Amino acid sequence: MRLSNVEFMAMNHPLRRFVQKHLEFRNFQSLGLVDKYRNILEIGCGSGYGAVLLSALQPKTYLGIDLMPEQIALAGKWHLPGFEFKTMDAAEMKDIPSQSKEIIVIFGILHHIPDWRNVIGECRRVLAGGGRLFAEEPDGNIVRRFDKLFHWRHPEADFSLEAFEREIRHCGFDIVRKRKLAGFGTYAALLTQ
Ligand SMILES: C[S@@+](CC[C@H](N)C(=O)[O-])C[C@H]1O[C@@H](n2cnc3c(N)ncnc32)[C@H](O)[C@@H]1O
């Protein structure tokens, strides 16, 4: 789902980048996102700051997708050689070949997507066997509290960390590491089936 104007501004604020770099990306690194020269897909790449952080891994290929063309236009301005950004719905990634990615990274987008379970199914399809999914998400309670306070207008989805864990296991992932802090969950999951 498209971001409301106020969340669009918040997501492109320097404070958001500070949190993404010093908290979320570090968390991913400590859960094992350290391998260089991989085929990486970032889902919901927003304005591309995640790509800037992931460039430290010198990916063999990097593709960032986002539903909002405005975000993709901003992402293109980082001038990261070889990095690709495309407008695409993560629930229907049919332009991405099956088993073509080794790592998928999600910085907080599933709680925006009513059919977030389809996104997990698509992650399973595009990841090669032994591929890994790194995801960071707020629990549903946090999302609802934010909406009350800041009127960010997230969709009425049934997203929760518990449902997320159930779904990724159901789709053939093993949760190899996870960390929960203040209602936010960070996961490293391995595709085993
Ligand atoms: C909370 S923002 C996070 C952006 C960025 N990952 C970050 O951490 O700053 C959620 C992003 O997911 C994107 N998004 C929402 N629904 C989507 C969908 N169905 N497919 C792809 N991207 C989507 C939004 O456009 C937005 O850029």
The ligand as a Tripos MOL2 file, in Angstrom:
@<TRIPOS>MOLECULE
LIG
   27    29     1     0     0
SMALL
NO_CHARGES

@<TRIPOS>ATOM
      1 C1          7.7350    1.9740    5.9940 C.3       1 LIG1
      2 S1          8.3190    2.2210    4.3570 S.3       1 LIG1
      3 C2          9.9570    1.5740    4.5140 C.3       1 LIG1
      4 C3         10.8650    2.0570    3.4110 C.3       1 LIG1
      5 C4         12.3300    1.6310    3.5810 C.3       1 LIG1
      6 N1         12.4590    0.1720    3.5180 N.3       1 LIG1
      7 C5         12.8500    2.1260    4.9090 C.2       1 LIG1
      8 O1         13.1440    1.3110    5.7800 O.co2     1 LIG1
      9 O2         12.9750    3.3350    5.0860 O.co2     1 LIG1
     10 C6          7.4860    0.9430    3.4730 C.3       1 LIG1
     11 C7          7.8130    0.9010    1.9920 C.3       1 LIG1
     12 O3          7.1520   -0.2290    1.4250 O.3       1 LIG1
     13 C8          6.6270    0.1540    0.1750 C.3       1 LIG1
     14 N2          5.5230   -0.7550   -0.1530 N.ar      1 LIG1
     15 C9          4.2770   -0.7770    0.3770 C.ar      1 LIG1
     16 N3          3.5550   -1.7440   -0.1740 N.ar      1 LIG1
     17 C10         4.3500   -2.3640   -1.0880 C.ar      1 LIG1
     18 C11         4.1570   -3.4390   -1.9990 C.ar      1 LIG1
     19 N4          2.9960   -4.0980   -2.0790 N.pl3     1 LIG1
     20 N5          5.2040   -3.8010   -2.7780 N.ar      1 LIG1
     21 C12         6.3890   -3.1470   -2.7130 C.ar      1 LIG1
     22 N6          6.6240   -2.1150   -1.8670 N.ar      1 LIG1
     23 C13         5.6140   -1.7240   -1.0700 C.ar      1 LIG1
     24 C14         6.1780    1.5920    0.3680 C.3       1 LIG1
     25 O4          6.0440    2.2730   -0.8510 O.3       1 LIG1
     26 C15         7.3390    2.1210    1.2440 C.3       1 LIG1
     27 O5          8.3850    2.6660    0.4780 O.3       1 LIG1
@<TRIPOS>BOND
     1     1     2 1
     2     2     3 1
     3     2    10 1
     4     3     4 1
     5     4     5 1
     6     5     6 1
     7     5     7 1
     8     7     8 2
     9     7     9 1
    10    10    11 1
    11    11    12 1
    12    11    26 1
    13    12    13 1
    14    13    14 1
    15    13    24 1
    16    14    15 ar
    17    14    23 ar
    18    15    16 ar
    19    16    17 ar
    20    17    18 ar
    21    17    23 ar
    22    18    19 1
    23    18    20 ar
    24    20    21 ar
    25    21    22 ar
    26    22    23 ar
    27    24    25 1
    28    24    26 1
    29    26    27 1
@<TRIPOS>SUBSTRUCTURE
     1 LIG1         1 GROUP 0 **** ****
